[in-house]
Amino acid sequence: MLRATARRSRPGSRPTPPKEDRSRKIPAAFALIAAAGLALGGCGSTTGGDSTSTGVESHTSSVTIEDNRGSVDVALPVQRAASADNRTFEVLAQWDVLLVAAPKKLIPTTITAFNGEDVADVGMHRDPNLEALVAAEPDLIISGQRFSKYDAQIKELAPDVPLINLEPRDGKPFNEELIREVTTLGEIFGKQDEAKKLVDDFNASIERAKKAYDGSSTVMAVDVSGGNIGYVAPGKGRTWGPVFDLLGLKPALEVEGSTDSHTGDDISVEAIAEANPAWIFVLDRDAAITKDGSNTPAETVINDNAALQGVAALQNKHLVYAPNDTYTNESIITYTEIFNSIADAFEAAKK
């Protein structure tokens, strides 16, 4: 049984960045951006300024990026970014990017960089405070995941602020979509080298897990929420779904009408036992959303279930747990940890 390495907390809040004079406009001359191989639609063009690979530009320029809805011009340097996309928080914190607004209760507790009072709280996705988002006067708004459904409202409230959404698109290879997002963010924030390193690490982790898989062992993925074990469907289920496709895993069970439910699909533990998976991959939803530690850990829920005691995965301790904050932190960094954890488990099983 392996668990991805726990993350260390980030430093606390930082001073609020100054408001930028947005009146300066951009010279001509477009140049294509090299987007780390698989960036695809995330590529953009830049105008003006001399960029570096270690920081934002020293004077005003712009970048034109392609997000899920088309071309978006972003003036550089971005100094007052706001993000409502859970896939971005760990990446931006690692790059020391300042935020002026974010949905604070949705930020994983493992990321502390945006806890300060200088970061406006835009509320939860079920009842957002979009007025607080606009009042923070961002010069860029990053949407995605839970907040995607509010994009039209945000644009209506802040029509002059560039809004980008890089949420992985249906029908596109999931790994390429994660790469597209981080590469595009690297272009916006002048972190091209850092983005390339994340992409290289991500690709290497996938290849490592592919190589370690024996090609025949059956796998089942589950989501533990509220003490219940839900079924995560290969291909479409939460977090683990794309992993099946990327690694070519053999599903222990395929259920008709499966969904991408945030708690997994209903399934009896008897059905899991009958499928008898050689491996079980686990997402602990409660670990990410319970702040007071009152939840029962997924490991306990599974190990204490009498109906599962005869399952091969439990008998051989072939369980892989996603990092505890995964449900609110499905970034390229998290997936790199997941794939490396899978590789660790598969490699250990061969010894």
C-alpha positions in Angstrom: 0.0 0.0 0.0 1.5 3.3 -1.1 0.5 6.9 -0.6 1.7 9.8 -2.6 4.3 12.0 -0.7 2.7 14.6 1.5 3.2 18.2 0.5 4.9 20.8 2.7 3.0 23.9 3.5 3.7 27.1 1.6 4.7 30.4 3.3 1.9 32.7 4.4 0.6 35.8 2.8 2.5 38.4 1.0 2.0 42.2 0.4 -0.8 43.1 -2.0 0.7 43.9 -5.4 0.3 47.5 -6.7 -2.4 48.4 -9.1 -1.0 48.8 -12.6 -1.6 51.7 -15.0 -3.5 49.9 -17.7 -3.7 52.8 -20.1 -0.4 52.0 -21.9 -1.0 50.2 -25.2 0.9 47.6 -27.1 3.2 47.9 -30.1 2.8 45.5 -33.1 5.1 42.5 -34.1 3.7 39.1 -33.3 5.8 36.1 -32.5 4.7 32.5 -32.0 5.2 31.1 -28.5 6.9 27.7 -28.2 4.5 25.8 -26.0 6.5 22.8 -24.7 5.5 20.4 -27.4 2.0 19.4 -26.4 0.6 22.8 -25.4 -1.7 22.8 -28.4 -4.4 25.4 -28.2 -2.8 27.1 -25.2 -0.2 28.8 -27.5 -0.4 32.5 -27.9 1.4 35.5 -29.5 3.2 38.3 -27.7 3.6 42.0 -28.6 6.2 44.4 -27.3 8.7 44.0 -24.5 11.7 41.8 -23.9 10.8 38.7 -22.0 12.9 36.6 -19.8 12.4 33.0 -18.7 12.8 33.8 -15.0 10.2 36.5 -14.4 7.6 38.8 -16.0 8.6 41.5 -18.4 10.1 44.7 -17.2 7.8 46.9 -19.3 4.4 46.7 -20.8 3.6 44.2 -23.4 0.9 41.6 -24.0 0.3 38.0 -24.8 -2.6 36.6 -26.8 -3.6 33.1 -25.6 -6.2 30.6 -26.7 -8.5 29.5 -24.0 -11.6 27.3 -24.1 -13.6 30.1 -25.8 -11.1 31.6 -28.2 -8.4 34.3 -28.2 -7.8 36.4 -25.1 -5.4 39.3 -24.9 -3.6 39.6 -21.6 -1.5 42.8 -20.8 1.8 42.1 -19.2 3.1 42.1 -16.6 0.1 40.7 -14.7 0.3 42.2 -11.2 -3.2 41.6 -9.8 -4.3 38.1 -10.8 -7.4 36.4 -9.4 -8.0 32.7 -9.6 -11.0 30.6 -9.0 -9.5 27.4 -10.6 -8.4 24.7 -8.1 -6.0 23.3 -10.6 -3.9 26.5 -10.5 -3.4 27.2 -6.8 -0.4 24.9 -6.1 1.2 25.9 -9.4 0.9 29.6 -8.7 2.0 29.3 -5.1 5.1 27.4 -6.3 5.9 30.2 -8.8 5.3 32.9 -6.1 2.5 34.5 -8.1 0.5 36.9 -6.1 -3.3 36.7 -6.1 -5.8 39.5 -5.1 -8.8 37.2 -4.9 -9.6 33.5 -4.7 -12.3 31.1 -3.2 -10.4 30.7 0.0 -12.4 27.8 1.4 -11.7 25.8 -1.7 -8.0 26.2 -1.5 -6.4 23.1 0.0 -5.1 23.4 3.5 -1.7 22.3 2.1 -1.4 25.6 0.3 -1.1 28.6 2.6 0.3 31.3 0.3 -3.2 32.8 -0.3 -4.5 32.8 3.3 -3.7 36.5 4.1 -6.3 39.2 4.5 -4.8 40.9 1.4 -6.5 38.2 -0.7 -10.2 38.8 -1.1 -12.5 35.8 -0.6 -14.9 35.2 -3.5 -16.9 32.5 -1.6 -17.8 29.0 -2.4 -18.9 27.9 -5.9 -22.4 27.1 -4.6 -22.8 30.7 -3.4 -20.0 32.9 -4.9 -19.4 36.5 -4.1 -18.6 37.7 -7.6 -18.8 41.3 -6.4 -15.9 40.7 -4.1 -13.9 39.3 -7.1 -14.6 42.5 -9.1 -13.9 44.8 -6.2 -10.4 43.3 -5.8 -9.7 45.0 -9.2 -7.9 42.1 -10.8 -6.0 42.6 -14.1 -6.5 38.9 -14.9 -9.2 36.5 -13.8 -8.5 32.7 -14.1 -11.7 30.6 -14.1 -12.1 26.8 -14.3 -13.5 23.7 -12.6 -16.2 24.6 -10.1 -16.4 28.3 -11.2 -16.7 27.7 -14.9 -20.5 28.1 -14.8 -20.1 31.7 -13.7 -17.9 32.9 -16.5 -20.7 34.8 -18.3 -21.6 36.6 -15.1 -18.0 37.4 -14.3 -17.5 38.8 -17.8 -20.7 40.9 -17.4 -19.5 42.4 -14.1 -15.9 42.9 -15.3 -16.1 43.3 -19.1 -12.7 45.0 -19.5 -10.7 42.4 -17.4 -9.3 39.4 -19.4 -11.0 36.2 -18.3 -9.4 32.9 -19.2 -10.6 29.3 -18.7 -8.3 26.4 -19.3 -10.3 23.6 -17.8 -9.6 20.3 -19.6 -12.0 20.0 -22.5 -14.2 17.0 -23.1 -13.0 14.8 -25.9 -9.4 16.0 -25.6 -6.5 13.9 -24.2 -6.4 14.7 -20.5 -2.6 14.8 -20.2 -2.4 17.3 -23.1 -5.0 19.5 -21.5 -3.1 19.7 -18.2 0.0 20.5 -20.2 -1.9 23.2 -22.2 -3.0 24.9 -18.9 0.4 25.0 -17.2 2.2 26.0 -20.4 -0.2 28.9 -21.0 0.1 30.1 -17.4 3.9 29.9 -17.8 3.6 32.3 -20.8 1.3 34.7 -18.9 3.5 34.9 -15.8 6.9 34.7 -17.4 7.5 31.2 -15.9 8.2 29.3 -19.1 11.2 27.4 -17.7 9.3 26.5 -14.6 6.3 25.3 -16.7 8.5 23.2 -18.9 10.0 21.5 -15.7 6.5 20.7 -14.5 5.6 19.3 -17.9 8.8 17.2 -18.1 8.2 15.8 -14.6 4.6 15.0 -15.5 5.4 13.2 -18.7 8.2 11.3 -17.0 5.8 10.1 -14.2 3.4 8.8 -16.8 6.1 6.9 -18.7 7.4 5.5 -15.5 4.0 4.2 -14.4 3.3 2.7 -17.9 6.6 0.9 -17.8 6.0 -0.5 -14.3 2.5 -1.8 -15.1 2.5 -5.5 -16.0 -0.3 -5.1 -18.6 -2.7 -7.6 -17.1 -3.5 -7.0 -13.5 -7.0 -5.7 -12.9 -7.6 -2.3 -11.3 -10.6 -0.7 -9.6 -10.8 3.0 -8.6 -13.0 4.1 -5.7 -14.0 7.4 -4.1 -14.5 7.4 -0.3 -17.0 10.1 0.8 -19.0 10.2 4.0 -17.8 6.8 5.0 -19.2 5.3 1.8 -17.2 3.7 -1.0 -18.2 4.9 -4.5 -17.2 3.5 -7.9 -15.0 5.6 -10.1 -15.5 4.7 -13.8 -12.5 4.1 -16.1 -12.2 7.0 -18.6 -14.7 9.4 -17.0 -14.7 9.0 -13.2 -13.4 11.7 -10.9 -9.6 12.0 -10.7 -8.9 8.3 -11.6 -10.9 8.1 -14.8 -8.2 9.5 -17.1 -5.5 7.4 -15.4 -7.0 4.2 -16.9 -6.7 5.6 -20.4 -3.2 7.1 -20.0 -1.7 3.9 -18.5 -3.7 1.4 -20.4 -5.0 -0.2 -17.2 -7.3 -3.3 -17.3 -10.5 -2.4 -15.4 -11.7 -5.0 -12.9 -15.3 -3.8 -13.4 -17.1 -1.7 -16.0 -20.6 -0.4 -15.1 -23.1 0.9 -17.7 -24.4 4.4 -17.1 -21.4 5.4 -15.0 -20.8 9.1 -14.4 -18.1 11.6 -13.2 -19.9 12.1 -9.9 -17.8 13.9 -7.2 -18.6 11.1 -4.8 -18.3 8.2 -7.2 -21.2 6.1 -8.5 -23.2 3.9 -6.1 -21.8 0.4 -5.8 -22.1 -2.4 -3.3 -19.0 -3.6 -1.5 -20.2 -7.1 -2.5 -19.9 -6.1 -6.2 -16.3 -4.9 -5.5 -15.5 -8.2 -3.8 -17.0 -10.2 -6.7 -14.9 -8.2 -9.2 -11.8 -9.1 -7.0 -9.5 -6.4 -8.3 -5.7 -7.0 -8.1 -5.3 -3.3 -7.4 -7.5 -0.6 -5.8 -6.8 3.1 -6.4 -8.4 5.3 -3.8 -9.5 9.0 -3.7 -10.3 10.2 -0.1 -12.7 13.1 -0.8 -13.4 13.7 2.9 -9.7 14.2 3.6 -9.7 17.2 1.3 -13.0 18.9 2.4 -13.1 18.1 6.1 -11.1 20.8 8.0 -11.6 19.6 11.6 -10.3 16.1 11.1 -13.6 14.5 12.0 -13.8 12.3 8.9 -12.9 8.6 9.0 -9.9 8.1 6.7 -10.5 6.2 3.5 -7.8 3.7 4.5 -9.8 2.8 7.7 -13.1 2.7 5.8 -11.7 0.2 3.3 -9.5 -1.9 5.6 -12.3 -2.3 8.2 -15.0 -3.4 5.7 -15.7 -7.1 6.3 -16.9 -7.7 2.8 -13.6 -6.7 1.2 -11.3 -8.8 3.3 -10.9 -11.5 0.7 -10.2 -9.1 -2.2 -6.8 -9.7 -3.7 -5.9 -6.0 -3.5 -6.3 -6.0 0.3 -4.7 -9.3 0.9 -1.6 -8.2 -1.1 -1.7 -4.6 0.2 -2.0 -3.4 -3.4 -3.8 -0.1 -2.7 -2.7 3.3 -4.0 -4.1 6.4 -2.3 -4.1 9.8 -4.0 -2.7 12.7 -1.9 -5.2 13.8 0.7 -5.8 17.2 -0.9 -6.4 15.8 -4.4 -10.2 16.5 -4.5 -9.5 20.2 -4.2 -6.1 20.1 -5.9 -6.2 18.3 -9.3 -3.2 20.1 -10.7 -0.5 18.8 -12.9 1.7 18.6 -9.8 -0.9 16.4 -8.1 -1.1 14.1 -11.1 2.6 13.8 -11.2 2.6 12.6 -7.6 -0.2 10.2 -8.4 1.6 8.6 -11.3 4.8 8.3 -9.4 3.0 6.7 -6.5 1.4 4.2 -8.9 4.9 3.5 -10.4 6.3 3.0 -6.9 3.5 0.5 -6.1 3.8 -1.4 -9.4 7.6 -1.6 -9.1 7.5 -2.8 -5.5 5.0 -5.6 -6.5 7.6 -7.0 -8.9 10.3 -7.4 -6.3 
